[in-house]
């Protein structure tokens, strides 16, 4: 494609989205520019503090457990209190807890504060995703989710390289920078983003003070819950880029800066390719996209077993990054497709919980496997999990019904229509 063609593609990708989306996008970018804790926690604990890979895995698991605890609660808050209040509470709490984490030294205190950081940081995700679905037209959502994912990785590409060198001088500075940038995000939300929650429908559910869509509704949605389960498998794989990979590189004698350079390829590649990838996947059948991305993720990490230099590690990062670019917006768009308008917070909360549970399980798995059998076994397990997820998506997505038009004034009808469509394709999802 020529330079003029690339410019035209970029213009078409970013055009037509509402102003509120771009403020939310900016908030996401600022947040990721300050990212430090999730990326360098394993190195901080094993290299700077001298703890074992198993302890680092335990702390990361507690961080993930905090996310599990907050996912569903934040989803309910997003539907009941609103997207904006949930974001403000989550981001302010994250900033305070991250700052505290930089000052605590006792292993129990580190573990406890990491749990709080996990709760606070994960609480904003259902609100962000629900707000994005509220303010963007259905036909533009895959594009919007891709652009938001692009912002995440634009910030990550910059922060991971900078943070690698900051970590060699002072881990505390990294914690404080992240806290400050998260506070800036809260200010942006407070000043620039109005509430986007749809008006609650009139009817007995509202008069009876019962939500139109409850957590029970979500749990009984078999097809959606299967999406959540498969999302968990894929998330376990992707988590290894920030858990198993840094520990394995550290034990192999590589420095934090080496890991920062290798993992920065993830963000750089997404910044360069996400727009053309978005144009490729925007209106395509999600089934082959999710199957292919699961296989690429598994085999990408599987290839890490053969890496012996920063360059080869970076090459394996390229493989699973392609999977990430396809999987993230496709799967998020699928969640919105299954979600009733007035239940978006709860559905997004349940989807977010799949990643939070993965953040709980993955570090325990990676720490145990690396300590007892070595990193090569971890990468082999990732390849097998990727194949299992691909097979699950292939079976699940057969006969996927067409996306139904939204009916904000009657979410109960949307729930029933969704259930009827799912029954027709006879899936247990």
GUDO-988992 format. One line per field, with one value per residue (C-alpha): residue in one letter; x negated, y, z negated. Coordinates in steps of 0.5 Angstrom, whole numbers. Layout:
# residues N
type <- (a | ...)
c1 <- (X | ...)
c2 <- (Y | ...)
c3 <- (Z | ...)
# end
This chain:
# residues 429
type <- (x | x | x | x | x | x | x | x | x | x | x | x | x | x | x | x | x | x | x | x | x | x | x | x | x | x | x | x | x | x | x | x | x | x | x | x | x | x | x | x | x | x | x | x | x | x | x | x | x | x | x | x | x | x | x | x | x | x | x | x | x | x | x | x | x | x | x | x | x | x | x | x | x | x | x | x | x | x | x | x | x | x | x | x | x | x | x | x | x | x | x | x | x | x | x | x | x | x | x | x | x | x | x | x | x | x | x | x | x | x | x | x | x | x | x | x | x | x | x | x | x | x | x | x | x | x | x | x | x | x | x | x | x | x | x | x | x | x | x | x | x | x | x | x | x | x | x | x | x | x | x | x | x | x | x | x | x | x | x | x | x | x | x | x | x | x | x | x | x | x | x | x | x | x | x | x | x | x | x | x | x | x | x | x | x | x | x | x | x | x | x | x | x | x | x | x | x | x | x | x | x | x | x | x | x | x | x | x | x | x | x | x | x | x | x | x | x | x | x | x | x | x | x | x | x | x | x | x | x | x | x | x | x | x | x | x | x | x | x | x | x | x | x | x | x | x | x | x | x | x | x | x | x | x | x | x | x | x | x | x | x | x | x | x | x | x | x | x | x | x | x | x | x | x | x | x | x | x | x | x | x | x | x | x | x | x | x | x | x | x | x | x | x | x | x | x | x | x | x | x | x | x | x | x | x | x | x | x | x | x | x | x | x | x | x | x | x | x | x | x | x | x | x | x | x | x | x | x | x | x | x | x | x | x | x | x | x | x | x | x | x | x | x | x | x | x | x | x | x | x | x | x | x | x | x | x | x | x | x | x | x | x | x | x | x | x | x | x | x | x | x | x | x | x | x | x | x | x | x | x | x | x | x | x | x | x | x | x | x | x | x | x | x | x | x | x | x | x | x | x | x | x | x | x | x | x | x | x | x | x | x | x | x | x | x | x | x | x | x | x | x | x | x | x | x | x | x | x | x)
c1 <- (0 | -3 | -4 | 2 | 6 | 4 | 6 | 13 | 14 | 12 | 17 | 22 | 21 | 21 | 27 | 34 | 33 | 36 | 32 | 33 | 30 | 23 | 23 | 24 | 18 | 14 | 15 | 13 | 7 | 5 | 6 | 2 | -4 | -5 | -4 | -10 | -7 | -4 | -10 | -16 | -13 | -16 | -23 | -22 | -21 | -26 | -32 | -31 | -28 | -31 | -25 | -24 | -20 | -14 | -13 | -13 | -8 | -4 | -4 | -2 | 4 | 6 | 6 | 10 | 15 | 16 | 18 | 23 | 26 | 27 | 30 | 37 | 38 | 35 | 40 | 46 | 43 | 43 | 50 | 53 | 49 | 46 | 40 | 37 | 37 | 34 | 28 | 27 | 27 | 23 | 17 | 17 | 16 | 11 | 7 | 6 | 5 | 0 | -4 | -3 | -6 | -13 | -14 | -12 | -18 | -15 | -13 | -6 | -5 | -7 | -2 | 3 | 2 | 2 | 8 | 11 | 8 | 11 | 18 | 17 | 14 | 19 | 25 | 25 | 25 | 32 | 34 | 29 | 32 | 39 | 38 | 35 | 41 | 46 | 43 | 40 | 45 | 46 | 43 | 37 | 35 | 30 | 26 | 27 | 25 | 19 | 17 | 17 | 13 | 8 | 8 | 6 | 0 | -2 | -3 | -6 | -11 | -13 | -13 | -16 | -22 | -23 | -21 | -26 | -31 | -28 | -28 | -35 | -36 | -30 | -23 | -20 | -20 | -16 | -11 | -10 | -10 | -4 | -1 | -1 | 1 | 7 | 9 | 9 | 13 | 18 | 18 | 19 | 25 | 28 | 27 | 29 | 33 | 41 | 45 | 47 | 51 | 58 | 64 | 67 | 74 | 80 | 83 | 84 | 77 | 75 | 81 | 79 | 72 | 69 | 65 | 67 | 61 | 58 | 52 | 56 | 58 | 51 | 49 | 55 | 53 | 49 | 46 | 44 | 41 | 37 | 34 | 32 | 29 | 25 | 23 | 20 | 16 | 13 | 12 | 7 | 3 | 2 | 1 | -6 | -8 | -9 | -10 | -13 | -17 | -21 | -22 | -25 | -29 | -32 | -34 | -37 | -42 | -38 | -37 | -31 | -33 | -33 | -26 | -24 | -27 | -24 | -17 | -17 | -16 | -9 | -7 | -11 | -8 | -1 | -2 | -4 | 0 | 7 | 10 | 9 | 11 | 17 | 19 | 18 | 22 | 28 | 33 | 31 | 34 | 31 | 30 | 24 | 21 | 21 | 19 | 13 | 11 | 12 | 7 | 2 | 2 | 0 | -5 | -8 | -9 | -11 | -17 | -20 | -23 | -28 | -30 | -37 | -38 | -34 | -33 | -30 | -25 | -23 | -21 | -17 | -14 | -12 | -8 | -4 | -3 | 1 | 6 | 7 | 8 | 14 | 17 | 17 | 22 | 26 | 27 | 29 | 34 | 37 | 38 | 42 | 46 | 48 | 50 | 57 | 56 | 58 | 54 | 47 | 44 | 45 | 43 | 37 | 36 | 36 | 32 | 27 | 27 | 24 | 18 | 18 | 18 | 13 | 8 | 10 | 8 | 3 | -3 | -2 | -2 | -8 | -12 | -11 | -13 | -19 | -21 | -20 | -21 | -24 | -21 | -21 | -15 | -11 | -12 | -10 | -4 | -2 | -2 | 3 | 8 | 8 | 10 | 15 | 18 | 18 | 22 | 27 | 28 | 29 | 35 | 38 | 38 | 42 | 48 | 47 | 54 | 53 | 53 | 60 | 61 | 61 | 68 | 66 | 73 | 74 | 68 | 72 | 74 | 67 | 65 | 71 | 69 | 62 | 64 | 68 | 63 | 58 | 63 | 64 | 56 | 57 | 50 | 48 | 43)
c2 <- (0 | 7 | 13 | 16 | 10 | 9 | 16 | 15 | 9 | 12 | 18 | 13 | 9 | 15 | 19 | 19 | 17 | 22 | 27 | 23 | 17 | 21 | 24 | 17 | 15 | 20 | 18 | 11 | 13 | 17 | 11 | 7 | 12 | 11 | 4 | 0 | -4 | -10 | -10 | -10 | -13 | -20 | -17 | -12 | -18 | -23 | -18 | -12 | -15 | -22 | -26 | -33 | -34 | -37 | -31 | -27 | -31 | -31 | -23 | -23 | -28 | -24 | -18 | -22 | -24 | -17 | -16 | -22 | -19 | -12 | -15 | -16 | -11 | -6 | -8 | -8 | -1 | 1 | -1 | 2 | 8 | 10 | 9 | 16 | 15 | 8 | 11 | 16 | 12 | 6 | 11 | 15 | 9 | 6 | 12 | 12 | 4 | 4 | 10 | 6 | 0 | 3 | 5 | -2 | -7 | -13 | -19 | -19 | -12 | -12 | -18 | -14 | -8 | -11 | -14 | -7 | -5 | -11 | -9 | -2 | -2 | -7 | -4 | 1 | -4 | -5 | 2 | 4 | -2 | 0 | 7 | 6 | 2 | 7 | 13 | 9 | 7 | -1 | -1 | 3 | -1 | -6 | 0 | 4 | -2 | -3 | 4 | 4 | -2 | 2 | 7 | 2 | 0 | 6 | 8 | 1 | 2 | 8 | 7 | 0 | 2 | 8 | 4 | -1 | 4 | 7 | 1 | 0 | 7 | 7 | 2 | 7 | 13 | 8 | 7 | 14 | 16 | 11 | 14 | 21 | 19 | 15 | 21 | 25 | 20 | 21 | 29 | 28 | 24 | 29 | 35 | 32 | 26 | 26 | 20 | 16 | 11 | 10 | 12 | 6 | 4 | 5 | -1 | -6 | -8 | -1 | 1 | -6 | -3 | -10 | -9 | -11 | -15 | -19 | -23 | -29 | -27 | -27 | -33 | -37 | -34 | -41 | -38 | -32 | -36 | -40 | -34 | -32 | -39 | -39 | -32 | -34 | -39 | -34 | -29 | -34 | -35 | -27 | -26 | -30 | -24 | -20 | -26 | -32 | -28 | -23 | -29 | -33 | -28 | -26 | -33 | -33 | -27 | -22 | -15 | -11 | -6 | -13 | -15 | -8 | -8 | -14 | -13 | -6 | -10 | -12 | -4 | -2 | -7 | -6 | 2 | 0 | -5 | -4 | 1 | -4 | -10 | -6 | -5 | -13 | -15 | -10 | -13 | -21 | -27 | -27 | -35 | -36 | -29 | -32 | -39 | -36 | -32 | -37 | -41 | -36 | -34 | -41 | -42 | -36 | -37 | -44 | -41 | -38 | -44 | -44 | -36 | -35 | -28 | -21 | -21 | -28 | -26 | -20 | -25 | -29 | -23 | -21 | -28 | -27 | -20 | -21 | -26 | -20 | -15 | -20 | -23 | -16 | -12 | -18 | -21 | -15 | -13 | -20 | -19 | -12 | -16 | -21 | -16 | -13 | -5 | -4 | -10 | -8 | -7 | -13 | -17 | -13 | -14 | -22 | -22 | -17 | -23 | -28 | -24 | -22 | -30 | -31 | -26 | -30 | -37 | -35 | -33 | -39 | -43 | -40 | -39 | -47 | -49 | -45 | -47 | -54 | -56 | -50 | -45 | -50 | -53 | -47 | -45 | -52 | -51 | -45 | -48 | -54 | -49 | -45 | -51 | -52 | -45 | -45 | -52 | -49 | -42 | -47 | -51 | -45 | -40 | -45 | -42 | -35 | -31 | -24 | -18 | -16 | -8 | -5 | -3 | 1 | 2 | -5 | -9 | -15 | -16 | -16 | -21 | -26 | -25 | -26 | -33 | -35 | -34 | -38 | -43 | -44 | -46 | -51 | -49 | -50 | -44)
c3 <- (0 | 2 | -3 | -1 | -1 | -9 | -10 | -7 | -11 | -18 | -16 | -15 | -21 | -26 | -23 | -25 | -32 | -38 | -42 | -48 | -45 | -44 | -51 | -54 | -49 | -51 | -58 | -56 | -53 | -59 | -64 | -59 | -59 | -66 | -67 | -71 | -76 | -72 | -67 | -72 | -79 | -78 | -76 | -82 | -87 | -84 | -83 | -87 | -93 | -92 | -93 | -89 | -83 | -87 | -92 | -86 | -83 | -89 | -90 | -82 | -84 | -90 | -85 | -80 | -86 | -87 | -80 | -81 | -87 | -84 | -77 | -78 | -84 | -79 | -73 | -78 | -80 | -73 | -71 | -78 | -80 | -73 | -68 | -71 | -78 | -78 | -73 | -78 | -84 | -81 | -78 | -85 | -89 | -84 | -84 | -92 | -93 | -87 | -91 | -98 | -94 | -93 | -100 | -103 | -104 | -109 | -104 | -108 | -107 | -99 | -98 | -102 | -98 | -91 | -93 | -94 | -87 | -83 | -86 | -84 | -78 | -75 | -77 | -71 | -66 | -66 | -66 | -60 | -56 | -57 | -56 | -50 | -48 | -50 | -46 | -39 | -34 | -33 | -26 | -29 | -36 | -33 | -30 | -37 | -41 | -36 | -37 | -44 | -44 | -40 | -45 | -50 | -46 | -44 | -51 | -53 | -48 | -51 | -58 | -57 | -54 | -59 | -65 | -64 | -65 | -70 | -74 | -74 | -77 | -82 | -82 | -87 | -82 | -77 | -82 | -84 | -76 | -75 | -81 | -78 | -71 | -74 | -78 | -71 | -68 | -74 | -72 | -65 | -67 | -72 | -67 | -60 | -60 | -62 | -64 | -59 | -62 | -58 | -62 | -66 | -63 | -66 | -69 | -75 | -75 | -76 | -81 | -85 | -85 | -81 | -76 | -69 | -68 | -74 | -75 | -75 | -68 | -66 | -69 | -66 | -59 | -57 | -50 | -53 | -59 | -55 | -51 | -58 | -59 | -53 | -54 | -61 | -57 | -52 | -58 | -61 | -55 | -54 | -62 | -61 | -57 | -64 | -68 | -66 | -60 | -65 | -70 | -65 | -62 | -69 | -71 | -64 | -66 | -62 | -65 | -66 | -60 | -56 | -58 | -57 | -50 | -48 | -51 | -48 | -41 | -43 | -44 | -38 | -33 | -35 | -34 | -27 | -25 | -29 | -24 | -18 | -22 | -24 | -17 | -16 | -21 | -22 | -18 | -18 | -21 | -28 | -29 | -24 | -27 | -34 | -32 | -29 | -34 | -40 | -35 | -34 | -42 | -44 | -39 | -39 | -47 | -45 | -41 | -47 | -49 | -43 | -45 | -47 | -45 | -46 | -38 | -38 | -45 | -41 | -35 | -39 | -42 | -35 | -34 | -40 | -39 | -32 | -36 | -41 | -36 | -33 | -39 | -43 | -39 | -36 | -43 | -46 | -40 | -41 | -49 | -47 | -42 | -47 | -52 | -53 | -53 | -61 | -63 | -59 | -66 | -69 | -62 | -61 | -69 | -68 | -62 | -65 | -71 | -66 | -65 | -73 | -74 | -69 | -73 | -79 | -76 | -71 | -76 | -80 | -74 | -71 | -78 | -80 | -73 | -72 | -79 | -79 | -71 | -68 | -63 | -57 | -60 | -61 | -54 | -52 | -56 | -53 | -46 | -48 | -52 | -45 | -41 | -46 | -46 | -38 | -38 | -43 | -39 | -33 | -36 | -40 | -34 | -29 | -27 | -31 | -30 | -26 | -31 | -33 | -33 | -40 | -43 | -49 | -51 | -52 | -55 | -57 | -50 | -48 | -53 | -50 | -43 | -45 | -48 | -43 | -38 | -42 | -43 | -35 | -34 | -40 | -43 | -50 | -50)
# end
